[in-house]
Amino acid sequence: MFKIGMALIFAVIAALVTVIAGLLGTPRLLTVFLRALLAFVVVWGVSWLVLFILEAKGVVGFDRNLELLSDADENPTDEELAAHAAEAEAEDAEKVSQPDDGEESAEEEPAGFQPLSTDNLKHMDTTDAS
């Protein structure tokens, strides 16, 4: 279904471009709409065929469902998730209970941070165009 939808989107875009190009030119209105219909059908067919071939070759999988991991060790259990949530709530409660001083927050910043100054910047030399 995704392939058909994607092909239809490409076809509509091609038809709109054809209509706009035709209206900017001098052909009759019937000629513009026939060209747009032809562009719609051709682009839809070509794009659907390309998407079909790409999926058949295994390059992309548009309509395939995601497979869940079968290894139980990698998937956390409900108990582990509940324990992790309780730890996160406890940490949040500790952060709320601590007073927020400007001095403490300055000490918690990473040590490697340095604000920009003219000494820190690399200066690039320009060459003359002549």
C-alpha positions as CSV (number, residue, x, y, z in Angstrom):
1,M,0.0,0.0,0.0
2,F,2.9,2.3,0.8
3,K,4.3,1.8,-2.7
4,I,1.0,2.8,-4.3
5,G,0.7,5.9,-2.1
6,M,4.3,7.0,-2.8
7,A,3.8,6.5,-6.6
8,L,0.6,8.6,-6.4
9,I,2.4,11.4,-4.7
10,F,5.1,11.4,-7.3
11,A,2.4,11.3,-10.1
12,V,0.4,14.2,-8.6
13,I,3.6,16.3,-8.3
14,A,4.4,15.6,-11.9
15,A,0.9,16.4,-13.1
16,L,1.0,19.7,-11.2
17,V,4.4,20.7,-12.6
18,T,3.0,19.8,-16.1
19,V,-0.1,22.0,-15.6
20,I,1.9,24.9,-14.3
21,A,4.4,24.7,-17.2
22,G,1.5,24.4,-19.6
23,L,-0.4,27.4,-18.2
24,L,2.8,29.5,-18.5
25,G,3.1,28.5,-22.1
26,T,0.6,29.1,-25.0
27,P,-1.1,25.7,-25.6
28,R,-4.8,25.3,-25.3
29,L,-6.3,24.3,-21.9
30,L,-7.4,20.9,-23.2
31,T,-3.8,20.2,-24.4
32,V,-2.5,21.1,-20.9
33,F,-4.9,18.8,-19.1
34,L,-4.2,15.9,-21.5
35,R,-0.4,16.3,-21.0
36,A,-1.0,16.4,-17.3
37,L,-3.0,13.2,-17.4
38,L,-0.4,11.5,-19.5
39,A,2.4,12.7,-17.1
40,F,0.3,11.4,-14.1
41,V,-0.1,7.9,-15.6
42,V,3.5,7.6,-16.8
43,V,5.1,8.8,-13.6
44,W,2.8,6.7,-11.4
45,G,3.6,3.6,-13.4
46,V,7.3,4.2,-13.5
47,S,7.6,5.1,-9.9
48,W,5.5,2.1,-8.8
49,L,7.6,-0.2,-10.9
50,V,10.9,1.2,-9.5
51,L,9.6,0.9,-5.9
52,F,8.3,-2.7,-6.6
53,I,11.7,-3.7,-8.0
54,L,13.6,-2.1,-5.1
55,E,11.5,-4.0,-2.6
56,A,11.8,-7.3,-4.6
57,K,15.6,-7.0,-4.6
58,G,15.7,-6.3,-0.9
59,V,17.1,-2.9,-1.2
60,V,14.3,-1.3,0.8
61,G,11.3,-2.9,2.7
62,F,8.4,-0.5,2.6
63,D,5.6,-2.9,3.6
64,R,7.4,-5.2,5.9
65,N,6.6,-5.3,9.6
66,L,9.4,-4.7,12.1
67,E,10.5,-7.9,13.8
68,L,10.7,-7.8,17.6
69,L,13.9,-8.9,19.3
70,S,13.6,-12.5,20.4
71,D,16.3,-12.2,23.0
72,A,14.7,-11.7,26.4
73,D,17.9,-10.3,27.9
74,E,17.9,-7.2,25.7
75,N,14.2,-6.5,26.5
76,P,13.7,-5.1,30.0
77,T,11.0,-6.7,32.1
78,D,8.1,-4.7,33.7
79,E,9.9,-5.1,37.1
80,E,13.1,-3.5,35.7
81,L,11.1,-0.7,34.2
82,A,9.3,0.0,37.4
83,A,12.5,-0.1,39.4
84,H,14.1,2.4,36.9
85,A,11.1,4.7,37.1
86,A,11.2,4.6,41.0
87,E,15.0,5.5,40.9
88,A,14.3,8.4,38.5
89,E,11.5,9.7,40.7
90,A,13.8,9.5,43.8
91,E,16.5,11.5,41.9
92,D,14.0,14.1,40.9
93,A,12.7,14.5,44.5
94,E,16.3,15.0,45.6
95,K,16.9,17.7,43.0
96,V,13.8,19.5,44.1
97,S,14.6,19.4,47.8
98,Q,18.1,20.9,47.3
99,P,18.3,24.7,47.2
100,D,19.4,26.2,44.0
101,D,22.4,28.4,44.5
102,G,24.2,30.1,41.7
103,E,27.6,29.1,43.1
104,E,26.7,25.4,43.1
105,S,25.5,25.5,39.5
106,A,28.8,27.2,38.4
107,E,30.8,24.3,40.0
108,E,28.7,21.7,38.3
109,E,29.6,23.0,34.8
110,P,32.0,20.9,32.8
111,A,35.6,21.8,33.4
112,G,36.5,21.8,29.7
113,F,34.1,24.6,28.8
114,Q,35.6,28.0,27.9
115,P,33.7,30.9,26.5
116,L,34.7,32.4,23.2
117,S,37.1,35.2,23.2
118,T,39.3,36.8,20.5
119,D,42.3,34.8,21.7
120,N,40.5,31.5,21.2
121,L,39.4,32.1,17.6
122,K,41.5,31.0,14.6
123,H,42.2,33.9,12.3
124,M,42.2,33.1,8.6
125,D,44.3,35.0,6.2
126,T,42.6,36.1,3.0
127,T,44.3,36.0,-0.4
128,D,44.0,38.6,-3.0
129,A,41.9,37.6,-6.0
130,S,44.2,39.2,-8.5
